[in-house]
Amino acid sequence: MLEIKNLKASIGGTEILRGLSLNVGAGEIHAIMGPNGSGKSTLAQVIAGHADYEVLAGTVTYMGKNLLDLEPEERAREGIFLGFQYPVEIPGVNNAYLLKAAVNAKRKHQGLPEIDAFEFLKLAKEKMALLDMDPKLLNRGVNEGFSGGEKKRNEILQMAMLEPKLAILDETDSGLDIDALRAVAKGVNALRSPDRAIVLVTHYQRLLGYVEPDRVHVLSQGKIARSGDKTLALQLEEKGYDWVREAANG
Amino acid sequence: MKPAALSFEALRDAVERLPDDRLASSRRAALAHLAEHGLPTTRNEDWKYTDLAPVIDISNRWLQRERETAPSHEREKMVEQVCRSIDADWLVICDGAIDNRFATDFEQPGISVTRLSEHGGELQFGMPLSDLNAALLQDGLRIHIAGGATPSRPVGILLIDHAATSPGMSQARIEIELEANSAASFVEYHVSSGAADHYANTVTTLRLGDNSRADCVRIQNRAGNHSQTGRLSVVSGRDSRFRHCAFDLGGKFIRNDLHVDIARPGAQVEFNGLYLAGDQQHIDNHTRADHRVGPATSTQEYRGIVAGSARGVWNGKAIVYEGADGTDASQTNHNLLLSDKAEVDAKPELEIYADDVKCSHGTTVGELDETALFYLRTRGLSEHEAKQVLTRAFAQAIVSKSPIASMHDTLADRIADRLANLLQGAGA
């Protein structure tokens, strides 16, 4: 589904990704771990199409298409979802409005009619219940005054409504208390399906206790330094990131 | 360059051609005042950013020609459009003339509507452009709300102008008085049609009796070639409440002056505004609150979205006089610039001569938040849609402050239309 080859990318003239390669297949959950500054968030932003990042070399192929040719909104409509590390507060834009606009943008792209208002509300409330979200948040400004946990749940809600083919969750677990972490994990697990891929970008092993990954990759200095199964995350937790760095350099 | 000057000979002739009615002596006195003082120039601090040359030019050209009135079908179309979209009891002033059909039929308990010419009182003309207004005024409206009256529907005042083939000019004057313990709401709606230049000059006075309440919404949605200067002077009574919200959506060269005189304690004054400017538009809002006594509060928030080569001006002044203790005055102005060529001049002014006061002001000029734009695009909205969503949200903050709730949806629609237009023009 997603094939990244020798990707090099920079921001503000500083090269962050230095030849990263990664394959993610349908039905798989991948965890991308690594210390601060290793390039985890950069990878997520480049896949979503943030204009501040310059791709210097390499290819990113998604469902057989050259992803780097597409605008961020085209990527979204083609089924890519990025869960933000720091979800943006947009005062004055109603949360339900954005959800509906997002769902309809995708439906339009697929040649489907706009979602029925009643159907939409029913679906949104259903997903919110799964995430233990207060339905009132639907009528607030997007993330406006939301707690850290509410913001992350709101990202998962958007993902659940959009049913992406490829979801990249950028440190969705950071700053969450145990209840919020469980709710987020529940939301992610509910989306597990043979035709969907999920990439969890995370600093800690914590979330992986709730969402079991098929593959774990460790990023160091803009490259994948080590890949393995779920036991790699546990090893990391025990030995720390220095262990990977040493192994990579050694 | 020599400042543009009004051609006084032609002006005098025009004043003399108006009917010899009860307003005639006021018109001549205003003309004499204007001849002596002239119109303000950019050397005057209050007019630093707004050079009246374009409207002086229109006035001079209009003075050389016969008056043009809107073809009746054109006029009816505009009347119908506005009256249908906003729930109010309407009065109509067309090309500066009071439309008899509306003024004569106006019958609401507690509200009396008369023509200024019926009263024969002196027209006030001490302020800039109010002398021009008084000199050329055909007739004006007086709206009187009886003591204790609380009409349920807003009084709508629709001002229509038309200039299709030759330059147009019109004067309108509205005097509103609320007696003690009354409460009423007012909608002032300015529209126009035609591709020729036009200049409308309005003067509105509002006198609030003790413990009375006035809620006002002003919408200016003139044609792209049409200019306007308007002055609203408010005198607030003891424990009165005045709320005003202004929306400038159209026009070419616009200058609004809003002046609130707080002469009695306990007054609550709130005025907010939104201006959307594109192309070569120039929209200037000058506000002033005179806190002569305390306690009293005045709060204001103006927001502007400025695109193309347009210019937005906001100047908010609050003067707290000696002894006006217990004054709480705040003013805010936020601006979004949608193009490199757009310009905003924002100037808060506080003059404080009392000790026990709370005053604050804040001004921002910025661009659309790139992070928010990207966030929306990752949710599938196009760049254009994302910009529309963000600019609408920015404007909505003022719509929600507008004191007549039944108009919120209509306002939001008009604003969305105008924003779509601005964003298109901004090359978004």
HADDOCK unambig.tbl for C-alpha pairs under 7 A between the chains (distance, minus, plus):
assign (segid A and resid 48 and name CA) (segid B and resid 378 and name CA) 6.66 0.50 0.50
assign (segid A and resid 50 and name CA) (segid B and resid 374 and name CA) 6.96 0.50 0.50
assign (segid A and resid 72 and name CA) (segid B and resid 377 and name CA) 5.77 0.50 0.50
assign (segid A and resid 72 and name CA) (segid B and resid 378 and name CA) 5.45 0.50 0.50
assign (segid A and resid 73 and name CA) (segid B and resid 377 and name CA) 4.69 0.50 0.50
assign (segid A and resid 73 and name CA) (segid B and resid 378 and name CA) 5.36 0.50 0.50
assign (segid A and resid 73 and name CA) (segid B and resid 379 and name CA) 6.61 0.50 0.50
assign (segid A and resid 73 and name CA) (segid B and resid 380 and name CA) 4.23 0.50 0.50
assign (segid A and resid 73 and name CA) (segid B and resid 381 and name CA) 5.76 0.50 0.50
assign (segid A and resid 73 and name CA) (segid B and resid 382 and name CA) 5.76 0.50 0.50
assign (segid A and resid 74 and name CA) (segid B and resid 380 and name CA) 6.68 0.50 0.50
assign (segid A and resid 76 and name CA) (segid B and resid 378 and name CA) 5.49 0.50 0.50
assign (segid A and resid 76 and name CA) (segid B and resid 379 and name CA) 5.87 0.50 0.50
assign (segid A and resid 76 and name CA) (segid B and resid 380 and name CA) 4.99 0.50 0.50
assign (segid A and resid 77 and name CA) (segid B and resid 380 and name CA) 5.45 0.50 0.50
assign (segid A and resid 82 and name CA) (segid B and resid 378 and name CA) 6.95 0.50 0.50
assign (segid A and resid 88 and name CA) (segid B and resid 372 and name CA) 6.12 0.50 0.50
assign (segid A and resid 88 and name CA) (segid B and resid 375 and name CA) 6.93 0.50 0.50
assign (segid A and resid 90 and name CA) (segid B and resid 372 and name CA) 6.85 0.50 0.50
assign (segid A and resid 92 and name CA) (segid B and resid 393 and name CA) 4.47 0.50 0.50
assign (segid A and resid 92 and name CA) (segid B and resid 394 and name CA) 6.81 0.50 0.50
assign (segid A and resid 92 and name CA) (segid B and resid 396 and name CA) 6.66 0.50 0.50
assign (segid A and resid 92 and name CA) (segid B and resid 397 and name CA) 6.93 0.50 0.50
assign (segid A and resid 93 and name CA) (segid B and resid 393 and name CA) 5.60 0.50 0.50
assign (segid A and resid 102 and name CA) (segid B and resid 379 and name CA) 5.29 0.50 0.50
assign (segid A and resid 102 and name CA) (segid B and resid 380 and name CA) 5.47 0.50 0.50
assign (segid A and resid 102 and name CA) (segid B and resid 381 and name CA) 6.52 0.50 0.50
assign (segid A and resid 105 and name CA) (segid B and resid 380 and name CA) 5.63 0.50 0.50
assign (segid A and resid 105 and name CA) (segid B and resid 381 and name CA) 6.38 0.50 0.50
assign (segid A and resid 106 and name CA) (segid B and resid 380 and name CA) 6.53 0.50 0.50
